[in-house]
Amino acid sequence: MTLAWDYGLQTIAGTYGKEGFAYHQEFGFAGDIVRDTFGKRWIVREKLTMSQTTASSIWAFNQLHIPNSSELVLGAQSIQVDYGERIAIVGQIIGTERVDLSPYLSESFAAMTEDEAGIFYGGNHLVYEIMVVRVPTSNGFVDLKVPVCPVDYCNDPKLTLGYFISPSGGSTSVQKILEASRPGSMVYFTLTGSSNETVVSKESYLEVYKKIPLVVSNFRAFGNGDLNYQTLSRYFNLNLLGNYVADLLGANSIFDVSALSEMNYLSLPDGFLMKLYW
């Protein structure tokens, strides 16, 4: 093992075998050194990895992997799919916040029916747990605000799909994701923007909604791609499609997309990949 002052990272750094590590002065830990898509170095608690055989969908975002390696690098990338686009972001967790989103309600919210407003009908369940994620940009970084769950439902067992652990994969509860969101940790998450007309009928949509109103309400609250488009287009060259269709219940979002975008919010991710620490 060797130790020396790293002038680029402005901290003590060293090597142990082939691995590099350094002391993170802001968060107070010694962690792994990783790269971002611009070639800059970051200090994280642990490298985030995922094999191609375990999650081939992650490997579709080829810019976010070291070539021929399971190691992820920090950055953002979008790819085009049949129904529109998928966006993947790898960043560093800064922390979590509990935020009342009622000031961001859309102008049309008051007139929404119970079917349209879902669990938010009557102005309920608007306090959210937010994960703050730092992501590299070409000239520095941006702290993005990522909704995780309404506080009233974070312990609900229905909110488990799409939350994965590293390196082997598997689902876990949203509450455990929040507990594991330690400052300095790496996190990967995906977002979806639908630009094409859906082939699902309104009747089928309502049937799913009535079975799992919490899940459907949570995902449609932040629009169908507009929020991600407005926020990410300011910081990244992702060639996002735009022109996102409204969902089948006729409301684009519960919240005012432009107001949320000004505060660097994103929509609810499709899923997370991260290390779990206990």
ChimeraX attribute file (.defattr): number of C-alpha atoms within 10 A of each C-alpha:
attribute: neighborCount
match mode: 1-to-1
recipient: residues
	/A:1	9
	/A:2	9
	/A:3	12
	/A:4	11
	/A:5	12
	/A:6	12
	/A:7	9
	/A:8	8
	/A:9	16
	/A:10	12
	/A:11	14
	/A:12	16
	/A:13	22
	/A:14	19
	/A:15	15
	/A:16	10
	/A:17	8
	/A:18	6
	/A:19	10
	/A:20	16
	/A:21	21
	/A:22	25
	/A:23	21
	/A:24	22
	/A:25	12
	/A:26	8
	/A:27	13
	/A:28	10
	/A:29	15
	/A:30	17
	/A:31	20
	/A:32	21
	/A:33	22
	/A:34	22
	/A:35	19
	/A:36	22
	/A:37	20
	/A:38	14
	/A:39	10
	/A:40	14
	/A:41	15
	/A:42	20
	/A:43	25
	/A:44	25
	/A:45	22
	/A:46	17
	/A:47	22
	/A:48	24
	/A:49	21
	/A:50	22
	/A:51	17
	/A:52	14
	/A:53	9
	/A:54	13
	/A:55	13
	/A:56	11
	/A:57	9
	/A:58	19
	/A:59	17
	/A:60	15
	/A:61	18
	/A:62	13
	/A:63	18
	/A:64	23
	/A:65	23
	/A:66	15
	/A:67	10
	/A:68	8
	/A:69	11
	/A:70	16
	/A:71	17
	/A:72	29
	/A:73	26
	/A:74	28
	/A:75	25
	/A:76	26
	/A:77	21
	/A:78	21
	/A:79	15
	/A:80	13
	/A:81	11
	/A:82	8
	/A:83	14
	/A:84	18
	/A:85	20
	/A:86	19
	/A:87	21
	/A:88	24
	/A:89	23
	/A:90	28
	/A:91	28
	/A:92	26
	/A:93	22
	/A:94	20
	/A:95	17
	/A:96	20
	/A:97	14
	/A:98	14
	/A:99	14
	/A:100	14
	/A:101	15
	/A:102	16
	/A:103	11
	/A:104	15
	/A:105	19
	/A:106	17
	/A:107	11
	/A:108	13
	/A:109	19
	/A:110	13
	/A:111	10
	/A:112	17
	/A:113	12
	/A:114	11
	/A:115	15
	/A:116	22
	/A:117	22
	/A:118	22
	/A:119	20
	/A:120	21
	/A:121	19
	/A:122	13
	/A:123	12
	/A:124	13
	/A:125	17
	/A:126	22
	/A:127	15
	/A:128	21
	/A:129	22
	/A:130	22
	/A:131	23
	/A:132	23
	/A:133	25
	/A:134	22
	/A:135	20
	/A:136	23
	/A:137	17
	/A:138	12
	/A:139	8
	/A:140	10
	/A:141	13
	/A:142	16
	/A:143	18
	/A:144	22
	/A:145	24
	/A:146	21
	/A:147	23
	/A:148	23
	/A:149	27
	/A:150	23
	/A:151	18
	/A:152	13
	/A:153	17
	/A:154	20
	/A:155	15
	/A:156	14
	/A:157	12
	/A:158	13
	/A:159	19
	/A:160	19
	/A:161	16
	/A:162	18
	/A:163	21
	/A:164	22
	/A:165	20
	/A:166	17
	/A:167	18
	/A:168	12
	/A:169	15
	/A:170	13
	/A:171	14
	/A:172	17
	/A:173	18
	/A:174	23
	/A:175	19
	/A:176	16
	/A:177	23
	/A:178	18
	/A:179	12
	/A:180	15
	/A:181	23
	/A:182	19
	/A:183	19
	/A:184	24
	/A:185	24
	/A:186	28
	/A:187	23
	/A:188	26
	/A:189	22
	/A:190	21
	/A:191	20
	/A:192	20
	/A:193	26
	/A:194	23
	/A:195	20
	/A:196	13
	/A:197	13
	/A:198	13
	/A:199	7
	/A:200	9
	/A:201	10
	/A:202	14
	/A:203	10
	/A:204	10
	/A:205	14
	/A:206	16
	/A:207	12
	/A:208	13
	/A:209	16
	/A:210	12
	/A:211	10
	/A:212	12
	/A:213	15
	/A:214	19
	/A:215	19
	/A:216	17
	/A:217	20
	/A:218	21
	/A:219	17
	/A:220	23
	/A:221	23
	/A:222	23
	/A:223	25
	/A:224	24
	/A:225	29
	/A:226	26
	/A:227	25
	/A:228	25
	/A:229	22
	/A:230	20
	/A:231	21
	/A:232	21
	/A:233	13
	/A:234	10
	/A:235	17
	/A:236	15
	/A:237	13
	/A:238	14
	/A:239	13
	/A:240	23
	/A:241	16
	/A:242	16
	/A:243	14
	/A:244	18
	/A:245	18
	/A:246	19
	/A:247	18
	/A:248	17
	/A:249	14
	/A:250	11
	/A:251	18
	/A:252	23
	/A:253	25
	/A:254	27
	/A:255	23
	/A:256	21
	/A:257	26
	/A:258	16
	/A:259	15
	/A:260	22
	/A:261	21
	/A:262	11
	/A:263	12
	/A:264	20
	/A:265	25
	/A:266	24
	/A:267	29
	/A:268	23
	/A:269	20
	/A:270	16
	/A:271	17
	/A:272	24
	/A:273	25
	/A:274	25
	/A:275	22
	/A:276	17
	/A:277	11
	/A:278	6
